[in-house]
Amino acid sequence: MSEAIDRSRLQSLLSQIGGHEVVVVGDVYLDRYIFGRPSSVSREAPIMVLTEDRQEDRLGGGAAPALALARLGCTVAFIGIVGDDHEGRVVRHLLDEAGVDTAGVVIDKERPTTVKTRVVAEGFFLFPQQVVRIDRQQRASATPTTEAALCAAVEASQGDAILVSDYRSGVVTETLVAAISARRKRDGILTTVDSQGELSKFAGFDLVKCNQGEAEQVLGHPLGDCAARAEDLATLREQLDCRALVVTRGGDGASLAEADRYAEIAAANRTDVFDVTGAGDTVVAVMTAALQAGGTAEEAAHLAQAAAGVVVRKWGNAQADRAEIAAALDD
């Protein structure tokens, strides 16, 4: 189990986060929200009729950890794919607005930008509630031409860490992972990943992050009690040949397996939860930044849990800044 962590040490580590360069590689989405207020029940079907108030476009998918890192003060570049369409231009504009370098964003004329449209009802429920989500998405792997452009962007990138956010939408191919691993071996950079499966693809990375369901899918059975979890995750970490494996477990916190130790980190906020969107992206972003700043994996995991406890209090794909995380540590 985790030993008590000195909060002053965590605050000191938090103050050193930022100032590093991080390259984020992954599947970028445009999250489009249509907000409306219930006005009646439809005569055509047993559904609400919403009167539209406004629309908002936000970044999602692999852009979420990029935004989280930028909010922490890191210099961030993004590598991914958008289509040659209006939504792709919106994605690049939103990344630019957040201060994220878009030189590595590849435009694929044969592939539409992924758009996830959410219809949200306000003014009827206590909090905004999604009514329906419509996805426009192509999950096929990148074409050889696009894949080569992505690999070239990785080769030319200047960051001292690469964070991979794999939403399994065709960007993070084995060829691209091989290019990232080659940069790691050549330049000694930090490599971290948050993957929704296929963990073996990232063997040799410094940090592999997944959630409990994804770990159980790879293991082929549910995680048991603390002793059983420690054994299972130690085995999985060894198979992945990674420096650290972190498995997030929602309100139960996170489990961290390293070569010489196992720790369980409690959730920083289990009761005041509004929206869990983006919590996992926050965890991998904060851990990456903390490891760059010289923290241990366990210290990084504690900071990440504090940050996740902040973002679940917010609606939508939110981020936490250093002041908010510092306040959460004090609490």
Helices and strands as residue ranges (DSSP letters): H 7-16, E 21-26, E 28-41, E 48-61, H 63-71, E 75-83, H 86-97, E 101-108, E 115-121, E 129-136, H 144-156, E 161-166, H 174-187, E 190-195, G 199-202, E 207-211, H 212-219, H 226-240, E 244-248, G 250-252, E 254-258, E 262-265, H 279-292, H 297-311, H 322-330
